[in-house]
Amino acid sequence: MRISGITIPDEKQLSYALTEVYGIGLSRSRDILDELSIEHTTKATDLTTDQENAIRDKVEAFAIEGELKRQTTANIKRLKDIGSYRGDRHARRLPARGQRTKTNARTLKGAKKTMGSGKRKLEKT
């Protein structure tokens, strides 16, 4: 089964398999399956074509994959353009939601950079 160019794994339960689509989390996938009265533990191979089409229509009603990524990028660009604090944090590649940065934030800041020149060469006199 394919949704928006993403192949849904056949071996996983449907509630977890739908999370392969960017923008569909576990709670949203369960809500979709509840609306369509499909068992959460069903595998993608056990679905009828009508059920597949119904799931595809429900999932594609949301902003997913490329469209969602474009929206997120546009939102961050807007924050940078208006000069907001959050936009400045994004531009500097620092946490934007108030986390401490003295000891953490390694994901955004990258590997530790030790201050100083490192090992000094000894001069022979």
Backbone as CSV, one residue per row, in Angstrom:
resi,resn,N_x,N_y,N_z,CA_x,CA_y,CA_z,C_x,C_y,C_z
1,MET,0.852,-1.181,0.000,0.000,0.000,0.000,0.898,1.245,0.000
2,ARG,0.553,2.210,-0.838,1.322,3.446,-0.929,0.409,4.647,-0.645
3,ILE,0.950,5.599,0.125,0.238,6.845,0.414,1.213,7.986,0.156
4,SER,0.884,8.869,-0.760,1.710,10.035,-1.100,3.150,9.643,-1.409
5,GLY,3.328,8.552,-2.111,4.652,8.115,-2.509,5.411,7.362,-1.440
6,ILE,4.809,7.115,-0.285,5.447,6.390,0.810,4.856,4.990,0.872
7,THR,5.710,3.981,0.897,5.246,2.607,1.008,4.989,2.282,2.468
8,ILE,3.776,1.834,2.752,3.394,1.453,4.108,3.863,0.012,4.334
9,PRO,4.643,-0.257,5.401,5.154,-1.614,5.627,4.022,-2.629,5.825
10,ASP,4.147,-3.785,5.180,3.111,-4.818,5.267,3.174,-5.596,6.573
11,GLU,4.363,-5.727,7.162,4.520,-6.590,8.331,4.121,-5.920,9.641
12,LYS,3.964,-4.582,9.653,3.619,-3.870,10.879,2.106,-3.748,11.038
13,GLN,1.680,-3.565,12.290,0.274,-3.269,12.539,-0.030,-1.907,11.937
14,LEU,-1.248,-1.755,11.454,-1.605,-0.572,10.679,-1.442,0.732,11.461
15,SER,-1.746,0.717,12.763,-1.624,1.956,13.545,-0.168,2.427,13.598
16,TYR,0.785,1.490,13.606,2.203,1.859,13.613,2.720,2.083,12.195
17,ALA,2.197,1.356,11.246,2.670,1.463,9.861,2.343,2.835,9.274
18,LEU,1.210,3.409,9.654,0.833,4.719,9.118,1.771,5.829,9.591
19,THR,2.508,5.587,10.682,3.414,6.616,11.180,4.646,6.764,10.293
20,GLU,4.806,5.919,9.293,5.895,6.068,8.327,5.715,7.333,7.485
21,VAL,4.484,7.809,7.387,4.193,9.029,6.633,4.534,10.226,7.516
22,TYR,5.377,11.141,7.009,5.773,12.326,7.765,4.536,13.189,8.006
23,GLY,4.253,13.469,9.279,3.084,14.269,9.622,1.969,13.438,10.224
24,ILE,2.101,12.110,10.211,1.123,11.228,10.830,1.805,10.545,12.001
25,GLY,1.359,10.874,13.200,1.890,10.243,14.401,0.982,9.119,14.852
26,LEU,1.299,8.539,15.985,0.547,7.392,16.474,-0.892,7.771,16.830
27,SER,-1.081,8.893,17.499,-2.441,9.270,17.901,-3.300,9.597,16.678
28,ARG,-2.717,10.271,15.685,-3.473,10.606,14.481,-3.806,9.352,13.679
29,SER,-2.874,8.403,13.601,-3.145,7.177,12.855,-4.249,6.381,13.540
30,ARG,-4.243,6.350,14.875,-5.312,5.650,15.604,-6.654,6.341,15.413
31,ASP,-6.656,7.677,15.393,-7.906,8.408,15.149,-8.468,8.090,13.765
32,ILE,-7.590,8.035,12.766,-8.021,7.715,11.401,-8.641,6.328,11.351
33,LEU,-7.975,5.358,11.972,-8.486,3.984,11.962,-9.792,3.868,12.749
34,ASP,-9.929,4.633,13.840,-11.181,4.624,14.602,-12.328,5.181,13.771
35,GLU,-12.063,6.287,13.051,-13.101,6.887,12.210,-13.584,5.922,11.137
36,LEU,-12.660,5.120,10.618,-13.002,4.191,9.537,-13.408,2.813,10.054
37,SER,-13.451,2.646,11.382,-13.815,1.377,12.024,-12.927,0.229,11.546
38,ILE,-11.630,0.475,11.513,-10.654,-0.550,11.141,-9.858,-0.892,12.393
39,GLU,-9.663,-2.173,12.629,-8.920,-2.642,13.800,-7.468,-2.143,13.726
40,HIS,-6.933,-1.690,14.853,-5.572,-1.135,14.885,-4.515,-2.194,14.586
41,THR,-4.812,-3.442,14.935,-3.823,-4.508,14.778,-3.817,-5.125,13.387
42,THR,-4.690,-4.658,12.513,-4.751,-5.176,11.145,-3.460,-4.866,10.405
43,LYS,-3.023,-5.794,9.564,-1.835,-5.566,8.735,-2.297,-4.965,7.402
44,ALA,-1.404,-4.283,6.727,-1.747,-3.621,5.464,-2.147,-4.636,4.396
45,THR,-1.625,-5.850,4.477,-1.947,-6.871,3.475,-3.374,-7.384,3.613
46,ASP,-3.966,-7.218,4.814,-5.316,-7.736,5.065,-6.418,-6.753,4.695
47,LEU,-6.077,-5.577,4.200,-7.079,-4.567,3.881,-7.720,-4.824,2.522
48,THR,-8.985,-4.423,2.412,-9.636,-4.455,1.107,-9.259,-3.186,0.360
49,THR,-9.519,-3.159,-0.924,-9.178,-1.963,-1.701,-10.008,-0.759,-1.267
50,ASP,-11.262,-0.994,-0.845,-12.088,0.115,-0.355,-11.489,0.716,0.911
51,GLN,-11.022,-0.159,1.813,-10.416,0.327,3.053,-9.118,1.083,2.751
52,GLU,-8.322,0.569,1.826,-7.082,1.248,1.441,-7.372,2.650,0.913
53,ASN,-8.361,2.744,0.028,-8.712,4.049,-0.549,-9.245,4.998,0.511
54,ALA,-10.027,4.471,1.466,-10.573,5.313,2.533,-9.441,5.853,3.412
55,ILE,-8.480,4.992,3.744,-7.328,5.424,4.552,-6.525,6.470,3.786
56,ARG,-6.294,6.213,2.501,-5.520,7.142,1.666,-6.201,8.515,1.633
57,ASP,-7.541,8.535,1.465,-8.270,9.808,1.428,-8.162,10.551,2.751
58,LYS,-8.292,9.826,3.887,-8.219,10.464,5.204,-6.822,11.041,5.453
59,VAL,-5.787,10.267,5.097,-4.410,10.710,5.347,-4.070,11.903,4.470
60,GLU,-4.464,11.870,3.217,-4.131,12.957,2.301,-4.924,14.228,2.574
61,ALA,-5.925,14.155,3.459,-6.672,15.354,3.851,-5.816,16.248,4.756
62,PHE,-4.807,15.661,5.403,-3.917,16.417,6.277,-2.733,16.954,5.474
63,ALA,-2.060,17.936,6.048,-0.799,18.411,5.463,0.269,17.391,5.832
64,ILE,0.818,16.691,4.834,1.802,15.644,5.094,2.982,15.783,4.143
65,GLU,4.055,15.075,4.479,5.259,14.985,3.648,5.763,16.352,3.186
66,GLY,5.930,16.550,1.894,6.559,17.753,1.349,5.814,19.028,1.697
67,GLU,4.500,18.971,1.655,3.687,20.153,1.963,3.920,20.603,3.407
68,LEU,3.957,19.657,4.338,4.171,19.980,5.750,5.582,20.513,5.972
69,LYS,6.575,19.912,5.306,7.952,20.381,5.442,8.100,21.794,4.890
70,ARG,7.408,22.097,3.768,7.443,23.457,3.208,6.807,24.458,4.154
71,GLN,5.686,24.064,4.792,5.027,24.952,5.755,5.954,25.269,6.923
72,THR,6.610,24.232,7.456,7.512,24.419,8.586,8.662,25.339,8.212
73,THR,9.249,25.109,7.032,10.352,25.951,6.568,9.892,27.395,6.386
74,ALA,8.690,27.575,5.838,8.155,28.923,5.630,7.907,29.619,6.968
75,ASN,7.431,28.871,7.968,7.193,29.466,9.287,8.494,29.935,9.923
76,ILE,9.540,29.125,9.814,10.837,29.505,10.380,11.404,30.708,9.634
77,LYS,11.271,30.737,8.319,11.752,31.868,7.529,11.008,33.151,7.919
78,ARG,9.694,33.045,8.143,8.907,34.201,8.561,9.402,34.735,9.899
79,LEU,9.689,33.822,10.851,10.200,34.257,12.152,11.537,34.977,12.008
80,LYS,12.402,34.476,11.110,13.691,35.121,10.884,13.503,36.494,10.250
81,ASP,12.583,36.586,9.277,12.373,37.840,8.558,11.832,38.947,9.453
82,ILE,10.939,38.622,10.379,10.373,39.661,11.239,11.291,39.997,12.399
83,GLY,12.385,39.231,12.535,13.378,39.549,13.558,12.965,39.164,14.958
84,SER,12.156,38.133,15.084,11.715,37.719,16.410,12.832,36.985,17.141
85,TYR,12.670,36.826,18.444,13.663,36.128,19.259,13.803,34.683,18.774
86,ARG,12.664,34.016,18.543,12.713,32.628,18.070,13.400,32.527,16.718
87,GLY,13.143,33.487,15.837,13.800,33.494,14.541,15.297,33.664,14.672
88,ASP,15.718,34.525,15.604,17.143,34.728,15.859,17.783,33.445,16.371
89,ARG,17.098,32.730,17.260,17.619,31.465,17.788,17.755,30.435,16.668
90,HIS,16.776,30.386,15.774,16.868,29.468,14.633,18.064,29.834,13.749
91,ALA,18.244,31.123,13.506,19.335,31.572,12.640,20.693,31.227,13.235
92,ARG,20.803,31.296,14.569,22.072,30.997,15.232,22.256,29.511,15.524
93,ARG,21.300,28.698,15.127,21.342,27.251,15.358,21.424,26.928,16.854
94,LEU,20.572,27.624,17.641,20.489,27.393,19.079,19.058,26.987,19.419
95,PRO,18.832,26.394,20.596,17.470,26.005,20.974,16.545,27.217,21.023
96,ALA,15.328,27.066,20.513,14.407,28.197,20.411,13.329,28.178,21.480
97,ARG,13.306,27.170,22.350,12.198,27.046,23.296,12.625,27.133,24.755
98,GLY,13.677,27.882,25.033,14.027,28.163,26.415,14.896,27.140,27.105
99,GLN,15.441,26.161,26.384,16.295,25.180,27.034,17.628,25.806,27.408
100,ARG,18.298,25.210,28.394,19.611,25.714,28.791,20.639,25.343,27.728
101,THR,21.666,26.163,27.623,22.672,25.902,26.597,24.080,25.795,27.171
102,LYS,24.223,25.987,28.482,25.570,25.921,29.051,26.130,24.506,28.935
103,THR,25.317,23.494,29.266,25.820,22.127,29.241,25.130,21.239,28.222
104,ASN,23.958,21.615,27.763,23.225,20.760,26.836,23.156,21.393,25.451
105,ALA,22.161,21.023,24.666,21.946,21.550,23.312,22.997,21.066,22.334
106,ARG,23.547,19.880,22.550,24.593,19.362,21.673,24.063,19.047,20.276
107,THR,22.795,18.689,20.155,22.242,18.376,18.842,22.330,19.588,17.930
108,LEU,21.925,20.737,18.424,21.955,21.948,17.606,23.347,22.558,17.524
109,LYS,24.066,22.578,18.640,25.360,23.260,18.660,26.468,22.439,18.015
110,GLY,26.312,21.145,17.917,27.344,20.291,17.328,28.305,19.784,18.387
111,ALA,29.381,19.146,17.959,30.359,18.585,18.880,31.039,19.696,19.672
112,LYS,31.535,19.335,20.849,32.191,20.320,21.700,33.442,20.864,21.027
113,LYS,33.630,22.172,21.162,34.827,22.817,20.640,35.611,23.326,21.842
114,THR,36.725,22.734,22.118,37.523,23.135,23.266,38.178,24.487,22.986
115,MET,38.117,25.350,23.971,38.701,26.676,23.814,40.211,26.582,23.976
116,GLY,40.934,27.447,23.328,42.384,27.463,23.433,43.019,26.906,22.175
117,SER,44.328,26.918,22.144,45.031,26.507,20.931,45.384,25.028,20.929
118,GLY,45.054,24.302,22.000,45.378,22.885,22.033,46.789,22.665,22.532
119,LYS,47.444,21.644,22.021,48.813,21.341,22.453,49.784,22.376,21.866
120,ARG,50.674,22.822,22.707,51.664,23.792,22.258,52.958,23.064,21.946
121,LYS,53.611,23.499,20.914,54.909,22.908,20.561,55.979,23.514,21.440
122,LEU,56.824,22.656,21.958,57.928,23.161,22.769,59.072,23.558,21.866
123,GLU,59.585,24.735,22.087,60.704,25.211,21.275,62.015,24.746,21.885
124,LYS,62.897,24.249,21.058,64.218,23.843,21.550,65.159,25.050,21.463
125,THR,65.881,25.302,22.540,66.812,26.418,22.527,68.225,25.968,22.718
